Structure formats: C-alpha cells, structure tokens
Amino acid sequence: MRPEPGYLIQLCAQALCLEEMLNGSIAEGALFFGGNRRRLDVHFNQELRCKTEQAARELHELAIRGTTPSAVFNKKCAKCSLYDLCQPKTIGSGKSAKKWLGETLDDVVGEAS
C-alpha cells in the first residue's frame, strides 16, 4: 500500500471534476486497496492539485496533437486490467503502432488471398 503518484493524481483529478460540477470544495479523498483491504487517506494539497492540473494540460496537448505516448513496461503492468489493450512489451518496445497495424493487416490480407 504505497501512494503511487498516478493513483494520487487520478483521485485528485476526480475531486477537481466534482468540485467544478458541484461548485464546491473537496479537501481529501481515499484510495482503497482491495488486496489488503486497507484505505489510504489522501489530502488534496496545493502541490498535488498543481501536479494534477499539469497532467491534465499534458493530456490535452497529446489529444490536440493526436499522439499517444509509448507504453513503458514495468513490474506493476502484470497486475493492470488494461495490460491486453496497452501491450507494453509489444508496442512499448519502440515499435510504431502504425507499423504494427500495417504488418498485421498485411498478414491478414495475405492469408485471405
């Protein structure tokens, strides 16, 4: 049960959205870890709010440019529910998604002919 930055930023982003929708203020939230059934209280201090807003700006820039960052494989990937979609060992290994898709389509078309 460790406060990983990504978890904290995601929780804070959810709080910022609720603050905007409800026109209110949320000072803290909590992360619940199902494996050990423990709860971690998270205070939405100015530093965390700034990091969250910076992450949101960077995501907006990626969306505007139409780019997707490469996946980075590490040991926590094995427990991730998005592993099959992300494919960090395949796509994140410096391979272009466009090139992979082209090769896959070529293989499919080649098999169909």
Backbone bond lengths (Angstrom), bond angles and torsions (degrees), N, CA, C in turn:
res aa  C-N    CA-C-N  psi(-1)  N-CA   C-N-CA  omega(-1)  CA-C   N-CA-C  phi
1 M - - - 1.446 - - 1.516 108.40 -
2 R 1.314 114.94 90.37 1.457 118.72 -179.77 1.524 109.07 -124.90
3 P 1.297 116.84 145.64 1.465 120.08 -178.20 1.532 112.12 -78.75
4 E 1.334 117.11 82.83 1.460 120.82 179.62 1.523 109.51 -68.48
5 P 1.320 117.11 137.87 1.469 119.93 -177.32 1.530 113.53 -53.79
6 G 1.325 117.92 -40.63 1.460 120.57 -179.24 1.519 112.52 -61.78
7 Y 1.321 116.71 -39.91 1.461 120.95 178.34 1.528 110.38 -65.08
8 L 1.319 115.31 -44.39 1.466 120.26 -178.21 1.526 110.79 -65.06
9 I 1.321 116.45 -42.32 1.468 120.77 -179.54 1.525 110.43 -67.13
10 Q 1.317 118.10 -40.54 1.461 120.33 179.09 1.526 110.65 -63.81
11 L 1.316 116.74 -44.25 1.461 120.25 178.76 1.524 111.03 -63.28
12 C 1.314 116.78 -42.76 1.461 121.32 178.82 1.524 110.45 -64.47
13 A 1.328 118.02 -38.54 1.466 121.34 178.36 1.524 110.26 -62.51
14 Q 1.313 116.64 -39.92 1.465 120.04 177.45 1.529 110.21 -63.86
15 A 1.327 116.64 -39.79 1.467 120.47 178.42 1.526 110.80 -65.82
16 L 1.335 117.20 -41.34 1.462 120.12 178.76 1.530 110.97 -62.41
17 C 1.324 116.96 -39.92 1.468 120.49 177.47 1.527 110.49 -63.13
18 L 1.333 116.72 -44.64 1.461 119.94 178.72 1.529 111.64 -63.82
19 E 1.329 116.31 -39.55 1.468 119.79 177.96 1.526 110.35 -59.25
20 E 1.325 115.47 -43.47 1.464 119.54 -178.92 1.528 111.11 -68.55
21 M 1.335 116.79 -43.18 1.468 120.17 -178.26 1.526 112.46 -67.72
22 L 1.334 115.89 -37.76 1.463 120.52 -174.59 1.522 113.21 -99.11
23 N 1.345 115.30 -1.64 1.464 120.65 -178.28 1.531 110.84 52.94
24 G 1.334 114.79 51.49 1.457 120.42 -177.90 1.508 111.00 -139.79
25 S 1.317 114.79 -166.92 1.459 121.01 -179.28 1.523 109.38 -131.19
26 I 1.326 115.46 134.12 1.462 121.12 178.20 1.524 107.31 -121.30
27 A 1.309 116.70 118.09 1.464 121.84 -174.75 1.518 113.39 -87.87
28 E 1.324 117.05 -27.20 1.469 118.94 -176.65 1.522 110.70 -156.63
29 G 1.320 113.68 164.16 1.456 121.87 177.24 1.519 108.00 -145.85
30 A 1.313 117.06 -168.15 1.461 119.66 -179.41 1.524 109.91 -148.56
31 L 1.307 115.19 146.03 1.461 122.88 172.36 1.519 107.09 -105.15
32 F 1.307 116.62 134.93 1.464 120.56 177.94 1.515 108.17 -112.39
33 F 1.308 116.13 126.98 1.461 122.58 -179.57 1.529 107.76 -103.60
34 G 1.337 115.84 110.77 1.453 120.71 -174.95 1.520 114.15 -67.09
35 G 1.330 116.76 -32.62 1.471 119.77 -176.88 1.517 112.72 -59.57
36 N 1.301 116.88 -45.83 1.465 119.96 -179.16 1.531 112.06 -109.72
37 R 1.344 115.32 4.31 1.462 122.49 177.64 1.529 111.71 54.27
38 R 1.320 114.87 43.95 1.474 120.95 179.52 1.523 109.09 -114.53
39 R 1.298 114.29 155.20 1.458 121.89 -179.29 1.522 108.80 -119.26
40 L 1.324 115.42 137.61 1.455 121.45 178.42 1.527 108.24 -117.76
41 D 1.316 116.66 115.57 1.456 120.76 177.18 1.520 109.59 -75.25
42 V 1.337 116.21 137.50 1.457 121.97 -178.15 1.525 108.61 -125.84
43 H 1.316 116.09 123.62 1.464 121.62 177.44 1.525 108.48 -94.23
44 F 1.317 116.70 129.23 1.453 121.57 -178.01 1.527 109.60 -86.72
45 N 1.326 114.78 75.72 1.469 120.14 -179.87 1.528 110.17 -78.76
46 Q 1.303 115.91 174.56 1.471 120.76 -175.71 1.528 111.92 -62.10
47 E 1.320 116.97 -38.22 1.468 120.55 -179.88 1.533 110.92 -62.36
48 L 1.334 117.28 -46.19 1.464 120.84 179.53 1.529 110.67 -66.15
49 R 1.311 117.17 -39.18 1.465 120.55 178.25 1.538 110.33 -63.40
50 C 1.306 117.36 -41.26 1.474 120.66 178.73 1.529 111.23 -64.46
51 K 1.333 116.99 -43.80 1.467 120.56 178.48 1.527 110.64 -62.42
52 T 1.320 116.33 -38.67 1.455 121.25 -179.71 1.524 110.45 -67.07
53 E 1.311 116.90 -44.51 1.461 120.49 178.98 1.527 111.19 -64.96
54 Q 1.330 116.88 -36.37 1.471 120.22 176.88 1.523 110.40 -65.85
55 A 1.322 116.91 -42.22 1.472 120.39 177.96 1.523 110.36 -61.90
56 A 1.328 117.41 -39.42 1.469 121.07 178.51 1.529 110.60 -64.61
57 R 1.321 116.96 -41.97 1.469 120.15 177.80 1.526 110.79 -61.01
58 E 1.334 116.31 -43.66 1.465 120.43 179.96 1.527 111.12 -63.99
59 L 1.328 117.63 -38.74 1.465 120.66 177.40 1.524 111.10 -65.56
60 H 1.322 116.83 -40.11 1.464 120.02 176.82 1.528 110.73 -61.80
61 E 1.333 116.83 -41.46 1.468 120.60 178.95 1.525 110.85 -62.87
62 L 1.336 116.74 -41.37 1.469 120.14 177.63 1.524 110.69 -62.54
63 A 1.326 116.40 -42.04 1.467 120.34 -179.85 1.527 111.11 -64.83
64 I 1.318 116.82 -41.71 1.471 120.91 179.12 1.526 110.46 -63.12
65 R 1.342 116.73 -41.73 1.464 120.78 179.69 1.527 112.56 -76.71
66 G 1.326 116.49 -17.43 1.460 120.06 -178.46 1.512 112.69 72.68
67 T 1.327 116.98 31.89 1.463 120.73 -179.43 1.523 111.01 -113.77
68 T 1.303 114.70 153.51 1.455 121.72 176.50 1.522 107.48 -121.76
69 P 1.329 117.95 127.05 1.466 118.64 179.01 1.528 110.94 -67.50
70 S 1.303 116.42 151.24 1.464 120.79 177.51 1.519 110.12 -67.00
71 A 1.321 115.08 142.59 1.456 120.23 176.01 1.520 108.74 -70.71
72 V 1.297 116.29 145.52 1.464 121.88 177.22 1.523 107.29 -116.89
73 F 1.323 117.03 116.40 1.460 121.17 -178.42 1.523 110.57 -78.84
74 N 1.333 115.36 133.91 1.465 121.11 168.63 1.524 108.13 -148.92
75 K 1.324 117.91 178.72 1.464 120.43 -170.11 1.528 113.85 -63.96
76 K 1.323 118.34 -25.92 1.461 118.61 -179.93 1.531 112.06 -73.61
77 C 1.330 118.28 -13.30 1.463 121.73 178.94 1.528 111.65 -59.90
78 A 1.322 117.49 -33.94 1.466 121.24 -176.58 1.525 112.09 -60.70
79 K 1.328 118.27 -27.21 1.462 121.84 -178.44 1.533 112.53 -97.29
80 C 1.309 117.71 1.64 1.467 121.40 -173.89 1.526 111.29 -81.69
81 S 1.327 116.18 135.90 1.464 120.82 179.68 1.530 112.11 -71.59
82 L 1.320 118.04 -14.33 1.464 121.51 -178.82 1.531 112.72 -101.91
83 Y 1.324 117.03 10.50 1.464 121.53 -175.34 1.531 112.29 -53.39
84 D 1.332 117.32 -46.22 1.468 120.31 -177.30 1.523 112.33 -66.25
85 L 1.321 117.63 -31.35 1.459 120.83 177.90 1.524 111.67 -78.80
86 C 1.311 115.88 -39.97 1.461 121.84 -175.85 1.534 112.17 -74.49
87 Q 1.312 116.65 -40.67 1.461 123.94 -178.55 1.531 112.46 48.88
88 P 1.333 117.20 58.67 1.465 119.39 -174.89 1.526 114.82 -62.78
89 K 1.337 117.97 -27.72 1.469 119.19 178.62 1.519 111.69 -77.20
90 T 1.322 117.13 -29.34 1.459 121.17 -177.02 1.520 111.07 -89.49
91 I 1.320 115.50 -61.29 1.458 120.43 -174.66 1.525 111.36 -78.68
92 G 1.319 116.79 -34.39 1.456 120.45 -176.51 1.513 114.41 -76.38
93 S 1.314 116.99 -2.48 1.465 119.32 -176.75 1.527 112.51 -88.56
94 G 1.323 116.35 26.85 1.456 120.22 177.77 1.512 113.51 90.48
95 K 1.328 117.01 -0.05 1.450 120.75 179.16 1.526 109.36 -81.98
96 S 1.285 116.57 144.92 1.454 122.54 177.84 1.530 109.24 -80.30
97 A 1.326 117.20 132.49 1.460 120.81 176.79 1.526 109.95 -62.58
98 K 1.327 115.73 -37.62 1.470 120.25 179.15 1.533 110.33 -63.14
99 K 1.322 116.27 -43.31 1.463 120.49 179.54 1.527 110.37 -65.54
100 W 1.349 116.69 -43.16 1.461 120.89 179.63 1.518 110.05 -60.95
101 L 1.341 117.48 -45.54 1.454 121.37 -179.99 1.532 110.68 -62.20
102 G 1.326 116.81 -43.76 1.460 120.90 178.40 1.518 111.83 -59.68
103 E 1.332 116.20 -44.93 1.464 120.26 179.54 1.527 110.88 -65.18
104 T 1.318 116.65 -40.32 1.461 120.72 179.64 1.522 110.70 -64.95
105 L 1.327 116.48 -43.88 1.468 120.09 178.00 1.524 111.55 -64.15
106 D 1.341 116.30 -40.29 1.455 119.74 177.52 1.532 110.89 -60.62
107 D 1.339 116.16 -40.40 1.457 120.11 178.59 1.533 110.91 -64.10
108 V 1.312 116.18 -43.48 1.474 120.80 -179.21 1.516 110.52 -65.00
109 V 1.324 117.31 -44.85 1.465 121.92 179.84 1.526 109.41 -64.86
110 G 1.333 116.54 -40.81 1.464 120.72 179.14 1.520 111.69 -62.70
111 E 1.330 117.20 -38.40 1.468 120.72 179.04 1.527 111.52 -70.86
112 A 1.327 117.39 -31.10 1.468 121.31 -177.55 1.526 112.10 -76.54
113 S 1.348 117.04 -21.93 1.473 118.11 -177.22 1.504 113.35 -87.30
